[in-house]
Amino acid sequence: MSSPTAARPQPPADLKKVVTASLIGTTIEWYDFFLYGAAAALVFNKLFFPGSDPLVGTLLSFLTYAVGFAARPLGALVFGHFGDRLGRKKLLVYSLLMMGGATFLIGLLPTHATIGSAAPVLLTVLRLVQGFALGGEWGGAVLLVAEHGDARRRGFWASWPQTGAPAGQLLATGVLAALTAVLSEGAFLSWGWRVPFLLSGVLVLVGLWIRLSVDESPVFKAALAATERRRREQAVKEQAPVLAVLRHHWRDVLVAMGTRMAENISYYVVTAFVLVYATAHAGTDRQTALNAVLLASAVHFVTIPMWGALSDRLGRRPVYLIGAVGIGAWIHPFFLLVDRGTFPAVVAAVTVALLFHGAMYAPQAAFFSELFATRVRYSGASIGAQFSSVAAGAPAPLIATALLAEYDSAVPIVLYVIAASLITAVALACAQETRHRDLTGTEDAAPEPAPTGADPARTL
């Protein structure tokens, strides 16, 4: 166990610096990830999958979008393992470089018209790199803040890295909206779509400079020192973090996965699939749909810390449940409003949906951090969050698009989101409230006796 002095929260100025670094880093990573999603809905179906029916081309485009989610569990395992062994900060630097590099290269990719079928193959490979990087980003970013912060306001402070998602969505959608407003459709398809991807190179340099300036989590450093001391004194080896998670925290992993279903599915239906639904089904022009998501994302950004602060007062589970029940009840009115095709109606639909999403997403960072012991926390939080994304966020736009193509109606999509909300409600019912848990505990990551003749120094 760490000493009280070692685990003491940082002064406010240091904490704000850590929050800022995590927020900017996650904003850049989500900008890269969401930029691909918006481009998949609006551009990639024409440039990388030509010759198909427009809706089929969109399905193929979203399939490459889903591939990024498939790589996230692998990223969670790799980054989680080394993040629990080496520290949160180092792995966050690597994830930022990987994500930014892949996004920049997408902006340089030749299209199907230039190199044929090799174009979608290369696009898919770079999407895999994006997913791998993001699989390790989320856990490290929220843990760095949660383990620095004041326990009484952990929900509030840990929710700030969560605002990187709407901030990235805001930035990606805003850049695309600006380009579509000033460029003709021909110019946008010819070269304009590349500009937001190439901008990622500049953003990564800024994020890297900021991320390198923060200190490692004091809770992690104290836990690492305690583990090293125990190895020296008792000649024991530490169990691999992923094995410790599966042994001591498998129920918590299932809770995390279940609570992610409504949050993850609803988000990608509301922000990515809505661009397809509004333009292809409701007859809304592309600019109106993009502007609606842009405005709603701004409201989402502002309200996430409010939900996080509320979770410090009411608890993680009650606030999360408000969001899960709310999105299940709102999803039908959401599509009715989008069907109207007017800008105020689409804005209202997306904004309210993202408000309910924020009630789930804001307490999630503190909630998942509090589920796991320090020396397995990166692995546990990342596995719970990212493995669920394969079943939730990854296929959500794909399933929604397929349901629309099959039934030409939003009703099956409504039922799909309601089912996800019910799964999340059940997971929350099975969970314990974590608001008052101490993050300095390491007992669940107990070491195992070293084999005879083993060198404890080589077991890290």
C-alpha positions as CSV (number, residue, x, y, z in Angstrom):
1,M,0.0,0.0,0.0
2,S,1.2,3.5,-0.7
3,S,1.8,5.9,2.1
4,P,-0.6,8.8,2.8
5,T,2.1,11.3,1.9
6,A,2.9,9.7,-1.4
7,A,-0.7,9.5,-2.5
8,R,-1.7,13.0,-1.4
9,P,-3.6,14.9,-4.1
10,Q,-1.5,17.4,-6.1
11,P,-1.9,21.2,-5.5
12,P,-4.7,22.8,-7.7
13,A,-2.2,24.3,-10.2
14,D,-0.6,21.0,-10.8
15,L,-4.0,19.2,-11.1
16,K,-5.2,21.8,-13.6
17,K,-2.1,21.3,-15.6
18,V,-2.7,17.5,-15.7
19,V,-6.3,18.0,-16.6
20,T,-5.4,20.4,-19.4
21,A,-2.8,18.0,-20.8
22,S,-5.2,15.1,-20.7
23,L,-8.0,17.2,-22.3
24,I,-5.9,18.4,-25.2
25,G,-4.4,15.0,-25.8
26,T,-7.8,13.3,-25.9
27,T,-9.3,16.0,-28.0
28,I,-6.6,15.5,-30.6
29,E,-7.0,11.7,-30.5
30,W,-10.8,11.9,-30.8
31,Y,-10.5,14.5,-33.5
32,D,-8.5,12.0,-35.5
33,F,-11.0,9.2,-34.8
34,F,-14.2,11.1,-35.4
35,L,-12.8,12.8,-38.5
36,Y,-12.6,9.3,-40.1
37,G,-16.2,8.6,-39.0
38,A,-17.5,11.8,-40.6
39,A,-15.5,11.2,-43.8
40,A,-16.8,7.6,-43.9
41,A,-20.3,8.9,-44.0
42,L,-19.7,11.8,-46.5
43,V,-16.6,11.0,-48.7
44,F,-15.0,7.6,-48.4
45,N,-17.9,5.8,-50.0
46,K,-17.3,7.8,-53.2
47,L,-13.5,7.9,-53.2
48,F,-12.6,4.4,-52.0
49,F,-15.7,2.3,-52.8
50,P,-17.0,3.7,-56.2
51,G,-19.3,1.7,-58.5
52,S,-21.5,0.6,-55.6
53,D,-25.1,1.6,-54.8
54,P,-24.7,4.8,-52.7
55,L,-26.1,3.1,-49.6
56,V,-24.0,-0.1,-50.2
57,G,-20.9,2.2,-50.6
58,T,-21.7,3.8,-47.3
59,L,-22.0,0.3,-45.7
60,L,-18.6,-0.6,-47.0
61,S,-17.2,2.7,-45.8
62,F,-18.6,2.1,-42.3
63,L,-17.2,-1.3,-42.4
64,T,-13.7,0.1,-42.5
65,Y,-14.9,2.5,-39.7
66,A,-15.8,-0.5,-37.6
67,V,-12.4,-2.1,-38.2
68,G,-10.9,0.6,-36.0
69,F,-13.0,-0.6,-33.1
70,A,-11.8,-4.2,-33.7
71,A,-8.2,-3.1,-33.0
72,R,-9.2,-1.2,-29.8
73,P,-9.2,-4.3,-27.5
74,L,-5.7,-5.2,-28.6
75,G,-4.6,-1.7,-27.9
76,A,-6.3,-2.0,-24.5
77,L,-4.3,-5.1,-23.7
78,V,-1.0,-3.9,-24.9
79,F,-1.2,-0.3,-23.5
80,G,-2.9,-1.5,-20.3
81,H,-0.1,-4.0,-19.6
82,F,2.7,-1.6,-20.1
83,G,0.8,1.3,-18.6
84,D,0.4,-0.7,-15.4
85,R,4.1,-1.7,-15.5
86,L,5.8,1.4,-16.7
87,G,3.4,4.3,-16.1
88,R,0.5,6.2,-17.6
89,K,2.5,9.1,-19.1
90,K,4.8,7.1,-21.3
91,L,2.1,5.1,-23.0
92,L,0.0,8.2,-23.6
93,V,2.9,9.7,-25.6
94,Y,3.1,6.6,-27.7
95,S,-0.7,6.5,-28.3
96,L,-0.7,10.2,-29.5
97,L,2.1,9.6,-31.9
98,M,0.5,6.5,-33.4
99,M,-2.9,8.1,-33.8
100,G,-1.6,11.3,-35.3
101,G,0.7,9.6,-37.7
102,A,-2.0,7.3,-39.0
103,T,-4.4,10.2,-39.5
104,F,-1.8,12.3,-41.3
105,L,-1.1,9.4,-43.7
106,I,-4.8,9.0,-44.5
107,G,-4.7,12.5,-45.8
108,L,-1.9,11.5,-48.2
109,L,-3.6,8.3,-49.4
110,P,-4.3,7.8,-53.2
111,T,-7.9,7.0,-53.9
112,H,-9.4,4.0,-55.8
113,A,-9.3,6.0,-59.0
114,T,-5.5,6.1,-58.7
115,I,-4.4,2.7,-57.3
116,G,-7.5,0.6,-57.5
117,S,-8.3,-1.9,-54.7
118,A,-5.1,-1.2,-52.9
119,A,-6.6,2.2,-51.8
120,P,-9.3,0.7,-49.4
121,V,-6.8,-1.9,-48.2
122,L,-4.3,0.9,-47.1
123,L,-7.2,2.9,-45.7
124,T,-8.2,-0.1,-43.6
125,V,-4.6,-0.7,-42.3
126,L,-4.4,2.9,-41.1
127,R,-7.8,2.7,-39.5
128,L,-6.5,-0.4,-37.6
129,V,-3.6,1.7,-36.3
130,Q,-6.0,4.4,-35.2
131,G,-8.1,1.9,-33.3
132,F,-5.1,0.3,-31.6
133,A,-3.8,3.7,-30.4
134,L,-7.2,4.8,-29.1
135,G,-7.6,1.5,-27.3
136,G,-4.8,2.6,-25.1
137,E,-5.5,6.3,-25.0
138,W,-8.7,6.5,-23.0
139,G,-7.6,4.5,-20.0
140,G,-4.4,6.3,-19.5
141,A,-5.8,9.8,-20.0
142,V,-8.6,9.4,-17.4
143,L,-6.4,7.6,-14.9
144,L,-3.8,10.2,-15.0
145,V,-6.4,12.8,-13.9
146,A,-8.3,10.5,-11.5
147,E,-5.1,9.4,-9.7
148,H,-3.9,13.0,-9.4
149,G,-7.2,14.5,-8.3
150,D,-9.1,15.4,-5.1
151,A,-11.2,12.3,-4.1
152,R,-14.1,14.5,-3.1
153,R,-14.3,16.0,-6.6
154,R,-13.0,13.0,-8.6
155,G,-16.1,12.8,-10.8
156,F,-15.8,16.4,-11.8
157,W,-12.0,16.4,-12.6
158,A,-12.0,13.0,-14.2
159,S,-14.9,14.1,-16.5
160,W,-12.7,16.7,-18.2
161,P,-10.7,14.2,-20.3
162,Q,-14.2,12.9,-21.3
163,T,-14.9,16.3,-22.9
164,G,-12.1,15.5,-25.3
165,A,-14.7,13.3,-27.2
166,P,-17.2,16.2,-27.9
167,A,-14.3,18.6,-28.4
168,G,-12.8,16.3,-31.0
169,Q,-16.2,15.8,-32.6
170,L,-16.6,19.6,-32.5
171,L,-13.2,20.2,-34.1
172,A,-13.6,17.5,-36.7
173,T,-17.1,18.4,-37.7
174,G,-16.3,22.1,-37.6
175,V,-13.4,21.7,-40.0
176,L,-15.5,19.6,-42.4
177,A,-18.4,22.0,-42.2
178,A,-16.1,25.0,-43.0
179,L,-14.6,23.2,-46.0
180,T,-18.0,22.1,-47.4
181,A,-19.2,25.7,-47.0
182,V,-16.4,27.3,-49.0
183,L,-15.6,24.6,-51.5
184,S,-17.7,23.1,-54.3
185,E,-18.6,19.5,-54.0
186,G,-16.1,18.7,-56.8
187,A,-13.2,20.5,-55.1
188,F,-14.1,18.9,-51.7
189,L,-14.0,15.4,-53.2
190,S,-10.9,16.2,-55.2
191,W,-8.6,17.6,-52.5
192,G,-10.6,19.4,-49.7
193,W,-11.3,16.3,-47.7
194,R,-7.5,15.8,-47.2
195,V,-7.0,19.1,-45.4
196,P,-8.5,18.0,-42.0
197,F,-6.4,14.8,-42.0
198,L,-3.2,16.7,-42.8
199,L,-3.9,19.2,-40.0
200,S,-3.5,16.4,-37.5
201,G,0.2,16.6,-37.9
202,V,0.3,20.1,-36.5
203,L,-2.1,19.2,-33.7
204,V,0.0,16.2,-32.6
205,L,3.1,18.4,-32.2
206,V,1.1,20.7,-29.9
207,G,-0.4,17.8,-27.9
208,L,3.0,16.1,-27.6
209,W,4.6,19.2,-26.2
210,I,1.9,19.5,-23.6
211,R,1.7,15.9,-22.7
212,L,5.5,15.6,-22.1
213,S,5.3,18.5,-19.5
214,V,3.2,16.7,-16.9
215,D,4.3,14.4,-14.1
216,E,3.5,10.7,-13.7
217,S,0.5,9.8,-11.4
218,P,1.6,10.0,-7.7
219,V,-0.7,7.1,-6.9
220,F,1.0,4.9,-9.5
221,K,4.5,5.9,-8.4
222,A,3.7,5.0,-4.8
223,A,2.2,1.6,-5.9
224,L,5.2,0.9,-8.1
225,A,7.6,1.7,-5.2
226,A,5.6,-0.6,-2.9
227,T,5.7,-3.4,-5.4
228,E,9.4,-3.1,-5.9
229,R,10.0,-3.1,-2.2
230,R,7.9,-6.2,-1.7
231,R,9.9,-8.0,-4.5
232,R,13.2,-7.2,-2.8
233,E,12.1,-8.1,0.6
234,Q,10.0,-11.2,-0.2
235,A,11.5,-12.5,-3.5
236,V,8.1,-12.5,-5.2
237,K,7.0,-11.8,-8.7
238,E,4.1,-9.7,-9.8
239,Q,1.2,-11.3,-11.7
240,A,0.6,-10.0,-15.2
241,P,-1.9,-7.2,-15.0
242,V,-4.4,-8.7,-17.4
243,L,-4.3,-12.0,-15.5
244,A,-4.8,-10.2,-12.2
245,V,-7.8,-8.4,-13.7
246,L,-9.4,-11.6,-14.9
247,R,-8.7,-13.2,-11.5
248,H,-9.8,-10.5,-9.1
249,H,-11.9,-8.1,-11.2
250,W,-13.9,-10.2,-13.8
251,R,-17.2,-9.0,-12.4
252,D,-16.1,-5.4,-12.6
253,V,-15.0,-5.9,-16.2
254,L,-18.5,-7.3,-17.0
255,V,-20.1,-4.3,-15.3
256,A,-17.9,-1.9,-17.3
257,M,-18.8,-3.7,-20.5
258,G,-22.5,-3.7,-19.8
259,T,-22.6,0.0,-18.8
260,R,-20.8,0.9,-22.1
261,M,-23.5,-0.6,-24.3
262,A,-26.1,2.3,-24.2
263,E,-23.4,5.0,-24.0
264,N,-21.3,3.7,-27.0
265,I,-24.2,2.6,-29.3
266,S,-26.2,5.8,-28.8
267,Y,-23.2,8.0,-29.4
268,Y,-22.3,6.6,-32.8
269,V,-25.9,6.5,-33.9
270,V,-26.5,10.1,-32.9
271,T,-23.3,11.6,-34.3
272,A,-22.1,9.3,-37.1
273,F,-25.2,7.5,-38.5
274,V,-27.3,10.6,-38.2
275,L,-25.3,12.1,-41.1
276,V,-26.4,9.2,-43.3
277,Y,-30.0,9.2,-42.1
278,A,-30.5,12.9,-42.4
279,T,-29.0,13.2,-45.9
280,A,-30.1,9.9,-47.5
281,H,-33.5,9.3,-45.8
282,A,-34.8,12.6,-44.4
283,G,-33.7,14.7,-47.4
284,T,-31.6,17.1,-45.3
285,D,-28.7,18.7,-47.0
286,R,-25.2,17.8,-45.8
287,Q,-24.3,21.3,-44.4
288,T,-27.5,21.3,-42.2
289,A,-26.7,17.9,-40.7
290,L,-23.0,18.8,-40.1
291,N,-24.0,22.2,-38.4
292,A,-26.5,20.5,-36.2
293,V,-23.9,18.0,-34.9
294,L,-21.5,20.8,-34.5
295,L,-23.8,22.9,-32.3
296,A,-25.0,19.9,-30.3
297,S,-21.3,18.9,-29.7
298,A,-20.7,22.3,-28.2
299,V,-23.5,21.8,-25.7
300,H,-22.2,18.3,-25.0
301,F,-18.8,19.7,-24.2
302,V,-20.1,22.2,-21.7
303,T,-22.5,19.9,-19.9
304,I,-20.2,16.8,-19.3
305,P,-18.3,18.4,-16.3
306,M,-21.7,19.3,-14.9
307,W,-22.8,15.7,-15.0
308,G,-19.4,14.7,-13.5
309,A,-19.9,17.1,-10.6
310,L,-23.4,15.8,-10.0
311,S,-21.9,12.3,-9.8
312,D,-19.8,13.5,-6.9
313,R,-23.0,14.4,-5.1
314,L,-25.4,11.7,-6.0
315,G,-23.1,8.8,-6.9
316,R,-21.9,7.4,-10.2
317,R,-24.7,4.9,-10.7
318,P,-27.7,7.3,-10.3
319,V,-26.3,9.8,-12.8
320,Y,-25.4,7.0,-15.2
321,L,-28.9,5.6,-15.0
322,I,-30.4,8.9,-15.8
323,G,-28.5,8.8,-19.1
324,A,-29.3,5.2,-19.9
325,V,-33.1,5.6,-19.3
326,G,-33.1,9.0,-20.9
327,I,-31.6,7.9,-24.2
328,G,-33.8,4.9,-24.4
329,A,-36.9,7.2,-24.0
330,W,-35.6,9.9,-26.3
331,I,-34.4,7.8,-29.3
332,H,-37.9,7.6,-30.9
333,P,-38.5,11.4,-30.7
334,F,-35.0,11.8,-32.0
335,F,-35.8,10.2,-35.3
336,L,-39.1,12.0,-35.5
337,L,-37.4,15.3,-35.2
338,V,-34.6,14.4,-37.7
339,D,-37.4,13.3,-40.2
340,R,-38.7,16.9,-40.2
341,G,-35.4,17.9,-41.9
342,T,-35.3,21.5,-40.5
343,F,-32.2,22.8,-38.8
344,P,-33.9,23.6,-35.4
345,A,-35.5,20.1,-35.4
346,V,-32.2,18.3,-36.1
347,V,-30.3,20.5,-33.6
348,A,-32.9,19.7,-30.9
349,A,-32.8,16.0,-31.7
350,V,-29.0,15.7,-31.4
351,T,-28.6,18.1,-28.5
352,V,-31.0,16.3,-26.2
353,A,-29.6,12.9,-27.2
354,L,-26.1,14.1,-26.4
355,L,-27.3,15.5,-23.0
356,F,-28.4,12.0,-22.0
357,H,-25.2,10.6,-23.4
358,G,-23.2,13.0,-21.3
359,A,-25.0,11.7,-18.1
360,M,-23.5,8.3,-18.9
361,Y,-20.1,9.4,-20.3
362,A,-19.2,12.0,-17.6
363,P,-19.2,9.7,-14.5
364,Q,-17.7,6.8,-16.5
365,A,-14.1,7.9,-16.1
366,A,-14.3,8.0,-12.3
367,F,-16.6,5.0,-12.1
368,F,-14.2,2.7,-14.1
369,S,-11.1,4.1,-12.3
370,E,-12.7,3.2,-8.9
371,L,-13.6,-0.3,-10.0
372,F,-9.9,-1.5,-10.2
373,A,-6.8,-1.6,-7.9
374,T,-3.9,0.7,-8.8
375,R,-1.5,-1.8,-10.3
376,V,-4.1,-3.3,-12.6
377,R,-6.2,-0.1,-13.1
378,Y,-5.0,0.8,-16.6
379,S,-5.6,-2.8,-17.8
380,G,-8.9,-3.2,-16.1
381,A,-10.4,0.2,-17.2
382,S,-9.1,-0.2,-20.7
383,I,-10.3,-3.8,-21.1
384,G,-13.8,-3.0,-19.8
385,A,-14.1,0.0,-22.0
386,Q,-12.6,-1.2,-25.2
387,F,-13.7,-4.8,-25.4
388,S,-17.3,-3.6,-25.1
389,S,-16.7,-1.2,-28.0
390,V,-16.4,-4.2,-30.4
391,A,-20.0,-5.2,-29.7
392,A,-21.3,-1.6,-29.1
393,G,-19.7,1.3,-31.0
394,A,-18.0,-0.6,-33.7
395,P,-21.0,-2.1,-35.5
396,A,-23.5,0.6,-34.4
397,P,-23.4,2.8,-37.6
398,L,-23.1,-0.4,-39.7
399,I,-26.1,-2.0,-38.1
400,A,-28.1,1.2,-38.2
401,T,-27.3,1.6,-41.9
402,A,-28.2,-2.0,-42.7
403,L,-31.5,-1.7,-40.8
404,L,-32.3,1.4,-42.7
405,A,-31.5,-0.2,-46.0
406,E,-33.6,-3.3,-45.2
407,Y,-36.7,-1.7,-43.6
408,D,-36.5,1.9,-44.9
409,S,-37.6,2.9,-41.4
410,A,-36.1,4.2,-38.2
411,V,-38.2,1.9,-36.0
412,P,-35.8,-1.1,-36.0
413,I,-33.0,1.4,-35.1
414,V,-35.1,2.7,-32.2
415,L,-35.6,-0.8,-30.9
416,Y,-31.8,-1.4,-31.2
417,V,-30.9,1.5,-29.0
418,I,-33.6,0.7,-26.5
419,A,-32.2,-2.8,-26.1
420,A,-28.8,-1.3,-25.4
421,S,-30.3,0.9,-22.8
422,L,-31.9,-2.1,-21.0
423,I,-28.5,-3.9,-21.0
424,T,-26.9,-0.9,-19.4
425,A,-29.6,-0.5,-16.8
426,V,-29.2,-4.2,-15.8
427,A,-25.4,-3.8,-15.5
428,L,-25.9,-0.7,-13.3
429,A,-28.3,-2.7,-11.1
430,C,-25.5,-5.3,-10.6
431,A,-22.9,-2.8,-9.8
432,Q,-21.9,-1.3,-6.4
433,E,-21.6,2.4,-5.9
434,T,-17.9,3.4,-6.0
435,R,-18.0,7.1,-5.2
436,H,-16.1,6.8,-1.9
437,R,-13.5,4.2,-2.9
438,D,-9.8,4.9,-2.2
439,L,-7.7,4.7,-5.3
440,T,-4.5,3.9,-3.5
441,G,-5.3,0.2,-2.9
442,T,-3.1,-2.4,-4.6
443,E,-4.1,-5.5,-2.7
444,D,-6.1,-7.0,-5.6
445,A,-2.9,-7.1,-7.7
446,A,-1.2,-9.4,-5.2
447,P,2.1,-10.9,-6.3
448,E,2.7,-14.6,-6.6
449,P,5.7,-16.5,-5.2
450,A,8.6,-16.5,-7.6
451,P,9.7,-19.9,-9.0
452,T,12.9,-21.3,-7.3
453,G,15.9,-19.6,-8.7
454,A,14.0,-16.8,-10.5
455,D,15.5,-13.4,-10.5
456,P,12.8,-11.0,-9.1
457,A,14.4,-8.1,-10.9
458,R,13.6,-9.6,-14.2
459,T,9.8,-10.1,-13.6
460,L,8.6,-6.5,-14.3
